[in-house]
């Protein structure tokens, strides 16, 4: 099974940008659909974006469409989330995940993103 480690979170001001990274190891990264999720305090974990195993067909939650960009580099076993025009409501712990045959079954430990107004 693939192991995932997120990095790149931090404290920024509204309107700023951040790029999150997800490093994968332990399995064939290029065979997995990958995604980003986030969880704000007191709320459920929500879908943010996903990308196919080959890096095509990115799909976004309406709340981030046009501001966030998901990408991956299979040669480096890396996935990224470029976040622009950040808003306070984007504040959350961000998780990367790998999708198995039926569900998202591998998760990183999360990285905190805090956007101040």
Residue pairs with C-beta under 8 A, 6 or more apart in sequence:
1 26
1 27
1 105
1 106
2 24
2 25
2 26
2 27
2 28
2 29
2 32
2 98
2 106
3 24
3 25
3 26
3 27
3 106
4 22
4 23
4 24
4 96
4 97
4 98
4 106
4 107
4 108
5 22
5 23
5 25
5 108
5 109
6 20
6 21
6 22
6 94
6 95
6 96
6 108
6 109
6 110
6 111
7 20
7 21
7 22
7 23
7 111
8 18
8 19
8 20
8 21
8 111
9 18
9 20
9 93
9 94
9 111
9 112
9 113
9 114
10 18
10 112
10 113
10 114
11 114
11 116
12 18
12 86
12 113
12 114
12 115
12 116
13 115
13 116
13 117
14 86
14 87
14 88
14 115
14 116
14 117
15 85
15 86
16 86
16 115
17 82
17 83
17 84
17 85
17 86
18 83
18 86
18 113
19 80
19 81
19 82
19 83
20 36
20 80
20 81
20 83
20 94
20 96
20 111
20 113
21 78
21 79
21 80
22 34
22 36
22 78
22 79
22 80
22 81
22 96
22 108
23 77
23 78
24 32
24 34
24 77
24 78
24 79
24 98
25 77
29 74
29 77
29 98
30 53
30 54
30 74
31 53
32 53
32 98
32 99
32 100
32 106
33 50
33 51
33 52
33 53
33 98
33 99
34 50
34 51
34 53
34 70
34 72
34 79
34 96
34 97
34 98
34 99
35 47
35 48
35 49
35 50
35 51
35 70
35 96
35 97
35 98
35 99
35 104
36 48
36 49
36 50
36 70
36 79
36 81
36 94
36 95
36 96
36 97
37 45
37 46
37 47
37 48
37 94
37 95
37 96
37 97
37 104
38 45
38 46
38 48
38 90
38 92
38 93
38 94
38 95
38 113
39 45
39 46
39 92
39 93
39 95
39 110
40 46
40 89
40 91
40 92
43 92
45 95
46 61
46 92
47 61
48 60
48 61
48 64
48 68
48 81
48 94
49 58
49 59
49 60
49 61
49 64
49 68
49 70
49 81
50 58
50 59
50 70
50 99
51 57
51 58
51 59
51 70
51 71
51 72
51 79
54 74
55 71
55 72
55 74
58 69
58 70
58 71
60 68
60 70
63 89
64 83
64 90
67 83
67 84
67 85
67 86
68 81
68 82
68 83
68 84
69 81
69 82
69 84
70 79
70 80
70 81
70 82
71 79
71 80
71 82
72 78
72 79
72 80
73 79
73 80
79 96
81 94
81 96
83 90
83 113
86 113
86 115
87 115
88 115
88 116
88 117
89 115
90 113
90 115
91 113
91 114
91 115
92 112
92 113
93 110
93 111
93 112
93 113
94 110
94 111
94 112
94 113
95 107
95 108
95 109
95 110
96 107
96 108
97 104
97 106
97 107
97 108
98 104
98 105
98 106
99 105
100 106
